[in-house]
Amino acid sequence: MKRTKYRIAFLCSSTSLGGLELNILRLACWMHDRGHEVFFLAVPGSPLAREAAGKSLSFIPIRRHRKYYDIAAAIALRRKLNEHNIRLLLIRDTRDISLSALTKTLSGNMLKIFYYQAMQLGVKKKDLLHSIRFSRIDVWLSLLQHLADEVRHKTRYPAGRIRIMPLGLETRRFAMGAYGKTELRKKLNLPLSGTMAIITGRLDPLKGQLDMIEALNILKKKNKTALKLLLLGDPTKNEGSEYAEMLKEKVHNYSLGEEVIFRPFSPNVEEYLGAADIFVLTSAKETFGTVTIEAMVAGLPVIATNSGGSPEILEKGRLGLLYTPGKAEELADRLMDILNNHKQATERAGRARKAAIERYSHDNVCSRLEEIIAELGY
């Protein structure tokens, strides 16, 4: 069946470069690779614009606008969209909602806006101003069902215009068939023997790595296991290294220097996942958890916090184990469950890998976006 080709713009005015920004850029690139005419709008000189410069996307510069009521910026944006005959606009940053809403009004409602939700809403947003801005969004894309439910309960946005569309992942990248575990450990200069758990992500109190160190200490005191831990990540940029230093101090005080390995961020996270035996997510509030899905595709048994998007992704324990954030004793029990029940853990990991590839492959996510666009009559 021949695929309809769309003309679509992706806009992100953020001057940061994190998951939110990189995910909208990846989606734009994937849609371009599928043959769509894609335009990418970002602030010139921003980290995101520099990242986009190496991609084969049509780049449209925009200025950094005020978060609310920037009519001049909306007029300029409408002009640029009209110049390129763009009628589909996808945004991800909440600060771009007001600008897009104004632009839609100025376009005579010809512009169709897709808002790809990045975070949980938190507080209720049923006031008049939020309701007016949200009403200009044609399709609200939620990453998971629980986020869509939150939109229904905390806003006045029409439920019939909410769609579920998870973040995509290039799943082939995380299927490390070319290397065995031993070869990867040699390549990465990691211990060749023993069971190794891995946590990926920045070293930050919100990421909760302390839970895992406390759990290791509990297991060691009980002489339960000689489990090793690989912490892959850097301290949060521009926020100091106090938490990272505290983690290292805990490791020293608990005499876990032989068990815990610190490594800086690596763009080749798939190699480190391939070298590990268990993946642990200790974040107390992880909206979606791309790192969890990466580990699932890599075939690792997963333990994650029973919060945020993890319970839904792991089907409340069917695809991975859950523990209460901050409860190191509970985490220690989950680790022992995997170590003592290898057959069950392997079967669970196999189910998780199959489900992750089916649900989160970037091709399937792009197909989902194409379906949603088609629902609008394009």
N, C-alpha and C positions, 0 to 999 in steps of 0.2 A: 504494500500500500504506500502510495507516494505521500511524503510528509509535507504539510503546509509550511511555508517559510514565512517567518514573522519579522517585522521591523520593530525592534524593541530597544529601549534605553535603560541603562542601569545607572542610578545616581547615588552618590555618597559624598557628602560634603565634609566628612570627618577628616581631621588632620592628624589622627592617630593611625596606628597600624597594628591591629590585633585580629582576633577571630571574626568580629563583625565585619571589618573591612575586607579581610582576605576571602571570607566566604562569599560576599557579593561579587568580588572579582572573579573567583573561581567559577561561579555560576554563569557569569557573563561569558567567560572563555569557553565553557562547555557548550553553551547555546550557540556561540559562534562556530565551534567545531561541528555542530550538527547542521550547519548551513544557514542559520538565521542571520539577518543583517543586524548586527549588534553595535550599539553606541555606548561608550562609557563616559560618564560625566563626573569629574572630580576637580578639586582645587589644585591648580598648577603649583608645582614645587612641594606638594604634600607627599608624605611617604607612600600613600596609596597611589598617587599619580605617578610617582617614580616606579612603583611596582608594576603599574599598568603599562608603562612605556615599553616594556619588553614584550608585550603581548600584541597579537595582530588584531587589535580592536580599533574601531574608529573613535578617537578621543575628542571630547568636547570640553573645553575648560569652563569652569564656573567659578565665581568668586565666593568666598566664605560669607554666608549670609547670617543675619540675625535669626534666632530660633523662632521668633514669633513676628508676624505682621510686617515682613520685609517686602513691601509692595514693589519696590524698585528691582529687587532680585527676582521676584516672580515675573515681572514684565520682561526682564532680560532672559529668563529661562524660557518663557513662552516663545519669544522671538527665535531662540536657538532651536527649540523643538520644531517650530514651524518651518524654519529653514531646511531642516532635514526630514520634514514630513513624518515626524514621530508622533504616534498616538498611543503607544504603550510605554508606561514608565514604571520601573520597579525600584522601590527604595527599601532600606533596611534600618537606617538610623532614625530614631524618634525625632531628632531635631530637623529632619527633612520633611516631616509630615505637614507642618504649617505652610512651608514654601510650596509643596506640591499641591496642597488644597487651593491655595491662592491661584497658582498657575492653571489649575483645572477650571476654576471659575472664569479666569481671563480668557481661556480657550473656548468658552462657550460650551463647556462640558464635553468637548470632543476628546479630551485626554482621559485615558483609563489608567488608574493608579492601582498598583499592587504593593501592599505593605507586607514585607516579609519579617515577621516578628522575630526579634533577636533575644529578648529577655522576658522574664516574668513581669507582670504588671505591678505587683506589689499592692498599693492602695487602690481603692475604688476610683474610677474616673468617669462618673456619671454626670458631672456638672455640665452646664450648658456649653462652655467653650470647648471642652474635650469632645462633647457630643457633636458639635458643629464640625470640628476638624475631622473627626473620625468618619463622619457621614460622607465626606468627599472621597474616601477610599472605596474603590470598586470591589476589591477582593482583599481580604485579610488572610494572609498565609501564616498558619501556626505550625510550629515544628512537630508538636505532639498533641494528642487528644486532650491531655490535662491542661495544656496552655489554651487550647480552643475553649474548653469549659470555663477557664478563668476569664477569658474575654467576654463570654456570655454573662457571667455573674458580676463582673466588675465594670462593665461599660454598657452603653445603650446601643452598641453596634449591632446591626441586624444579623441574627444567627445564620440566616440563609446565605450570607455572603462570606462566611468563614470557611476556609478549606484547610485540610491537613497536608503539609508538604515538608518533610524532614530535610535536613541538610544532606547533601550528597557526599560521597566518598569514592575516590578512585580505588575500588576494592582490589584490583589486580596488584596494586603497589604493595599491599600488605600480605599477600599470599607468597611467602618467602620460599617457594619451591626450589629455587636454585641453590640454596644453602641449607645445610643441616645446622642444628643447634650448636654442635661442637665447633664447626667451621666459623660460625658467626661469633662465638665467644672468643675464639682465637683472633679473629679479625679485629674485634673491639677491645681486646686485652682485658677480658673478664675471666673470672674463675671458671675453669673447665669442668669442675665437678660440683655437685650439690644443687639443691632446688633454689631457684632465684625468683623472687617476686619483684615487680617493677611498678613504680609510680611515675608517670610523665606529667610535666607541667611546671609552671613557675613555682618557686619556693615562696609561699605566701600563707599567712594565717588562714585565709579563706579556703585554701586548698587542703588544709588539715593533715599534712604529712606527719605531724606529731602523733596522731592516732596510731600510725603504723609502727613508729619507733617504740611507743609505749607497749603495743601488742607484742613486738619482738622481745622486749624486756620481760614481759609476763611469761612468754613461752620459754625463754632462756632460764628464768628462775625456777620454772617447773621441770626443767630438763626435757622438754617436749620435743624440740627440734633444733636443727642447726640451719634453719632457713636463712638465706641471704636476701638482702634488699638493695635494689638499684634505684636511686633517686635521680631522675633525669630532668634537669631544668635549672634555670638561673633565678636569682631573686627578682622580684618585680621591678622593672625598670624605673629609675628615679625615685624609688621608695625605700632605699637603704637595704642593708643586708642583715638587719637585726634578727629576723626570723631564721634565716639560713644559719647564722652563727649560733642561735639558740638550739637549733636541731643538732648541729655538730657538737655542741656542749653536752647535750643529752646523750648522744652516742658515746661520747668519751666517759661521762659519768656512769653509764650503764655497762661500760666495757664491751661495747658492740662494734669496736673499730674493725674487727675481722669480718663482721656480718654486713655492715652498711657501706655502700659505695656511692659516692657523690660524683655525678658527671654533669657537665654543662649541657645546655640545650643543644640538640642536634637536629638538623633538617632530615636526617636519615633515621627517624624514629622507628620506621618499620624494621630496621636491622636489630635494634635493641629489643623490640617486641619479639622478634624471631629468636633472640637469644635467651629470653626469659621463659619461666614456667607458669607464673600466675600474674594476673594484672589486678591492681587494687586502685580504686578511685576513692579518695578520702575527703573530697570536697563536700562541705555541708550543703551548699546550694549550687548545684550544677544544672543549669536550665535544660541543656540537651546532652552534653557529654560525648562530643565527637571522639575523644580519646578512648572512651569505653567501646565505641563501635569499631574503632581501629583494632583494639585488642580482640574483640569478638571475631573480626574477619581474620586476624592472625591465628585464630584457633586457641587462644588462651582461656583457661578458666578465669572467671571474673568475679571479684567481690567489689561491691559499690555501696555507697551510703543509701539508706532508705529515705531519700529526699530528692527534691527537684525532679528531673526527668528520668532518673535511673530506674525507679520501680516500674515505669511503663516500658522502658527500653528492655529491661530484663524480665518482663512479664511477671513481676512480683516473685521472682525466685526461680522460675522455670528455666531461664537462660543464664542465670548467674545468681550468686548469693548476695544478700543484703544485710547491712548492720546499721545500727543507730549511730549517727555521727557523734563523735566525742566519747563513745563507749569502747575503749580499747580492749576490755575483756571480751566483749562481743565479737570484735574483729579477730581476736586471737582464736576464739572458738570457730569462726568461719574458716580461718586458715587451717586449723586442725581438721576440719571437716573435709577440706580438699585433699590434704595430705594423707588422711586415713581412709578415704574413699575414692581412690584413684579412678576406678571404673565409672562410678557415677559422675565424677567431675569431668572425665573425658567425654562421656555421652552428653552432658549438659553443654560443654564447650562446642561439641559438634552441632547441636541444635542451634546454638547461638550464632555460629559461623554461617550456617545456612540461612537463618532468618536475617542476619545483617546484610548479606550479599543481596538477598531478594528485596529488602526494604530500602536500603540506603545507597545502593550503587548509583553513581552519578548519572548513568544513562536512564535509570528508572525515575530519578528525581526530575531530570529534564523532560522526560515523557509526561510526567505528572503536570509540570508547568505548561506544556503544550496543550494538554487536555483542558486545563483551567482556562487558558486563553481562548481555546475553541468554544468553551461554554459562553463566552461573551459575544459570540457570533462572528469572530474573525476567521 
